[in-house]
Amino acid sequence: MKESVKILKEALLTEKATMLSANLNQYVFSVSIDSDKRNVKDAVESTFGVKVLKVNTLLAKPKSKRDRTRRNKLGFTSHTKKAIVTLKAGESIDLA
């Protein structure tokens, strides 16, 4: 098993992620590309000391962007992997 520091990159605090945590007890994390659901579950449980019910993962495709510093040439953003973690009822993570 990998270290939880290498699996969990950061907690995403977007508007949608905030609504998920407030209403459905779900938290969104940016994770490493090669991690799977079991690794994410173990990393969240060991890092925050909570019980995880399920983990949903998704791959965000890279988007094409114009780079103004390179004479407006076309480039791409990096692809990322996100994990939506559902916690047991009554448990929460303080991300503030």
Long-range contacts (C-beta under 8 A, 24 or more apart in sequence): 1-39, 1-42, 2-32, 2-35, 2-39, 2-43, 4-42, 4-43, 4-44, 4-46, 4-47, 6-32, 7-31, 7-32, 7-35, 7-39, 7-40, 7-43, 8-40, 8-43, 8-44, 8-47, 11-93, 11-95, 12-82, 13-95, 20-84, 21-92, 21-93, 21-95, 24-86, 25-86, 25-87, 25-89, 25-91, 25-92, 26-84, 26-85, 26-86, 26-87, 27-84, 27-85, 27-87, 27-93, 27-95, 28-82, 28-83, 28-84, 28-85, 29-82, 29-83, 29-85, 30-80, 30-81, 30-82, 30-83, 31-57, 31-81, 31-82, 31-83, 32-81, 33-59, 33-79, 33-80, 33-81, 35-81, 35-83, 37-83, 40-83, 40-85, 41-85, 44-85, 48-93, 50-87, 50-88, 50-91, 50-92, 50-93, 51-87, 51-88, 51-91, 52-85, 52-86, 52-87, 52-88, 53-86, 53-87, 53-88, 54-85, 54-86, 55-83, 55-84, 55-85, 55-86, 56-83, 56-84, 56-86, 57-81, 57-82, 57-83, 57-84, 58-82, 58-84
